[in-house]
């Protein structure tokens, strides 16, 4: 999923990451956030790359969904990269 942080909408994207896991991206004043929803206590790894076809994918953070099955991670802007891709995978 590509996230356009220059977009004007507060919700930038929604995606079904894997069976039972949903990801949403929201524009924030200081970057954006990724919200993940699924089964409670499920562990997910958020990874990023600047090249969707070649990678490599770099681990940003390991997250555990709370008792309600939610977790949100705030991310800074793109930095020097003109484009960045994110994914959530199970370890």
TORKOL-4160 file (C-alpha; in steps of 0.2 Angstrom, whole numbers, padded with zeros to 4 digits, m for minus):
91
<pt num="1" X="0000" Y="0000" Z="0000"/>
<pt num="2" X="0007" Y="0017" Z="m0004"/>
<pt num="3" X="0002" Y="0031" Z="0007"/>
<pt num="4" X="0002" Y="0049" Z="0000"/>
<pt num="5" X="0006" Y="0060" Z="0015"/>
<pt num="6" X="0003" Y="0076" Z="0005"/>
<pt num="7" X="m0015" Y="0070" Z="0002"/>
<pt num="8" X="m0029" Y="0081" Z="0009"/>
<pt num="9" X="m0040" Y="0068" Z="0017"/>
<pt num="10" X="m0037" Y="0063" Z="0035"/>
<pt num="11" X="m0040" Y="0044" Z="0030"/>
<pt num="12" X="m0027" Y="0040" Z="0017"/>
<pt num="13" X="m0029" Y="0022" Z="0015"/>
<pt num="14" X="m0037" Y="0006" Z="0021"/>
<pt num="15" X="m0031" Y="m0012" Z="0017"/>
<pt num="16" X="m0034" Y="m0030" Z="0022"/>
<pt num="17" X="m0016" Y="m0035" Z="0027"/>
<pt num="18" X="m0019" Y="m0053" Z="0030"/>
<pt num="19" X="m0034" Y="m0064" Z="0036"/>
<pt num="20" X="m0042" Y="m0055" Z="0050"/>
<pt num="21" X="m0030" Y="m0040" Z="0050"/>
<pt num="22" X="m0036" Y="m0022" Z="0044"/>
<pt num="23" X="m0024" Y="m0007" Z="0042"/>
<pt num="24" X="m0029" Y="0011" Z="0041"/>
<pt num="25" X="m0018" Y="0026" Z="0038"/>
<pt num="26" X="m0022" Y="0043" Z="0044"/>
<pt num="27" X="m0014" Y="0060" Z="0041"/>
<pt num="28" X="m0008" Y="0068" Z="0057"/>
<pt num="29" X="m0001" Y="0086" Z="0060"/>
<pt num="30" X="0017" Y="0079" Z="0062"/>
<pt num="31" X="0016" Y="0064" Z="0050"/>
<pt num="32" X="0004" Y="0050" Z="0050"/>
<pt num="33" X="m0002" Y="0035" Z="0059"/>
<pt num="34" X="m0006" Y="0017" Z="0055"/>
<pt num="35" X="m0020" Y="0009" Z="0064"/>
<pt num="36" X="m0021" Y="m0010" Z="0065"/>
<pt num="37" X="m0036" Y="m0020" Z="0070"/>
<pt num="38" X="m0038" Y="m0039" Z="0072"/>
<pt num="39" X="m0038" Y="m0053" Z="0085"/>
<pt num="40" X="m0033" Y="m0047" Z="0102"/>
<pt num="41" X="m0015" Y="m0051" Z="0108"/>
<pt num="42" X="m0009" Y="m0054" Z="0090"/>
<pt num="43" X="0009" Y="m0049" Z="0086"/>
<pt num="44" X="0012" Y="m0039" Z="0070"/>
<pt num="45" X="0028" Y="m0031" Z="0063"/>
<pt num="46" X="0027" Y="m0015" Z="0054"/>
<pt num="47" X="0040" Y="m0014" Z="0040"/>
<pt num="48" X="0044" Y="0000" Z="0027"/>
<pt num="49" X="0053" Y="0001" Z="0010"/>
<pt num="50" X="0056" Y="0014" Z="m0003"/>
<pt num="51" X="0056" Y="0001" Z="m0017"/>
<pt num="52" X="0040" Y="m0009" Z="m0018"/>
<pt num="53" X="0047" Y="m0021" Z="m0031"/>
<pt num="54" X="0065" Y="m0024" Z="m0025"/>
<pt num="55" X="0064" Y="m0020" Z="m0006"/>
<pt num="56" X="0073" Y="m0023" Z="0005"/>
<pt num="57" X="0060" Y="m0021" Z="0019"/>
<pt num="58" X="0066" Y="m0014" Z="0035"/>
<pt num="59" X="0057" Y="m0018" Z="0052"/>
<pt num="60" X="0051" Y="m0002" Z="0060"/>
<pt num="61" X="0041" Y="m0009" Z="0075"/>
<pt num="62" X="0034" Y="m0024" Z="0083"/>
<pt num="63" X="0017" Y="m0022" Z="0090"/>
<pt num="64" X="0004" Y="m0032" Z="0100"/>
<pt num="65" X="m0014" Y="m0029" Z="0097"/>
<pt num="66" X="m0023" Y="m0024" Z="0114"/>
<pt num="67" X="m0038" Y="m0033" Z="0122"/>
<pt num="68" X="m0050" Y="m0025" Z="0110"/>
<pt num="69" X="m0039" Y="m0030" Z="0095"/>
<pt num="70" X="m0032" Y="m0012" Z="0091"/>
<pt num="71" X="m0015" Y="m0004" Z="0090"/>
<pt num="72" X="m0010" Y="0013" Z="0083"/>
<pt num="73" X="0008" Y="0018" Z="0078"/>
<pt num="74" X="0013" Y="0036" Z="0074"/>
<pt num="75" X="0025" Y="0038" Z="0060"/>
<pt num="76" X="0036" Y="0054" Z="0056"/>
<pt num="77" X="0035" Y="0061" Z="0038"/>
<pt num="78" X="0044" Y="0053" Z="0024"/>
<pt num="79" X="0061" Y="0061" Z="0028"/>
<pt num="80" X="0072" Y="0061" Z="0013"/>
<pt num="81" X="0062" Y="0048" Z="0003"/>
<pt num="82" X="0050" Y="0055" Z="m0009"/>
<pt num="83" X="0039" Y="0039" Z="m0007"/>
<pt num="84" X="0038" Y="0026" Z="0006"/>
<pt num="85" X="0028" Y="0009" Z="0007"/>
<pt num="86" X="0022" Y="0001" Z="0023"/>
<pt num="87" X="0016" Y="m0017" Z="0027"/>
<pt num="88" X="0011" Y="m0026" Z="0043"/>
<pt num="89" X="0017" Y="m0045" Z="0044"/>
<pt num="90" X="0016" Y="m0058" Z="0057"/>
<pt num="91" X="0033" Y="m0063" Z="0064"/>
